[in-house]
Amino acid sequence: MTEDQPEDPILRSRERVRWLANLGKRCGYGCFGGALVAFVLNYYINGSALSISITVALLITGSLILAPAIIFGYAANAADREDQGLPHGH
């Protein structure tokens, strides 16, 4: 946007949602990756109940973070498509 045009608050809000959704995706997939590493380590070193609990906690946390992040990311992209007059895709 140029200096003489005011920034649209809707677009600014949409970009903030998209940024948070991307952050949530990184955190969620990171939790899944951490759970995979914890599972493999637990398998090879015959770990304890604590390592199993860490694996399960990472899977649950990743799911709780990732699900809304994916939904909000798709919503922001759909809003952009709607503004451009493109087909909905469903």
C-alpha positions in Angstrom: 0.0 0.0 0.0 1.1 3.5 -0.6 1.6 6.2 2.0 -1.5 8.3 1.0 -3.9 5.3 1.1 -5.1 4.2 4.5 -4.4 0.5 5.3 -7.5 -1.6 5.3 -8.2 -2.9 8.8 -9.8 -6.1 7.4 -6.7 -6.9 5.4 -4.5 -6.1 8.4 -6.6 -8.4 10.6 -6.5 -11.1 7.9 -2.7 -10.9 7.7 -2.5 -11.2 11.5 -4.7 -14.3 11.4 -2.6 -15.8 8.6 0.6 -15.1 10.6 -0.8 -16.7 13.7 -2.0 -19.7 11.7 1.4 -20.2 10.2 3.0 -20.0 13.7 0.4 -22.5 14.9 1.3 -24.9 12.0 5.0 -24.7 12.8 4.4 -25.3 16.5 1.9 -28.2 15.8 4.1 -29.9 13.3 7.0 -29.4 15.6 5.2 -31.1 18.4 4.4 -34.1 16.0 8.1 -34.2 15.1 9.1 -34.1 18.7 6.6 -36.9 19.5 8.1 -39.0 16.7 11.6 -38.5 18.0 10.5 -39.3 21.6 8.8 -42.4 20.3 11.8 -43.7 18.4 14.1 -42.9 21.4 11.7 -44.7 23.7 11.6 -47.7 21.4 15.4 -48.1 21.2 16.4 -47.3 24.8 13.4 -49.2 26.4 12.3 -46.0 28.0 10.1 -45.4 31.0 6.5 -44.3 31.5 7.7 -40.7 31.5 8.9 -40.9 27.9 5.6 -42.5 26.9 3.8 -39.7 28.7 5.9 -37.1 26.9 5.1 -38.7 23.5 1.4 -38.7 24.2 1.5 -35.1 25.6 3.3 -33.9 22.4 0.7 -35.6 20.2 -2.2 -34.1 22.1 -0.6 -30.7 22.2 0.2 -30.8 18.5 -3.3 -31.8 17.6 -4.8 -29.0 19.7 -2.6 -26.4 18.2 -2.6 -27.7 14.6 -6.3 -28.2 14.0 -7.4 -24.6 14.5 -4.3 -23.3 12.7 -5.1 -25.3 9.6 -8.8 -24.1 9.7 -7.9 -20.4 10.2 -5.2 -20.6 7.5 -7.8 -22.0 5.0 -10.3 -19.3 6.1 -7.8 -16.5 5.4 -7.0 -18.0 2.0 -10.7 -18.4 1.2 -11.3 -14.8 2.1 -8.6 -13.7 -0.3 -10.1 -15.8 -3.0 -13.5 -14.3 -2.3 -12.1 -10.7 -2.5 -10.5 -11.5 -5.9 -13.7 -12.9 -7.2 -12.3 -16.4 -7.8 -14.4 -19.6 -7.5 -14.9 -21.0 -4.1 -13.3 -24.4 -4.8 -16.0 -26.5 -3.2 
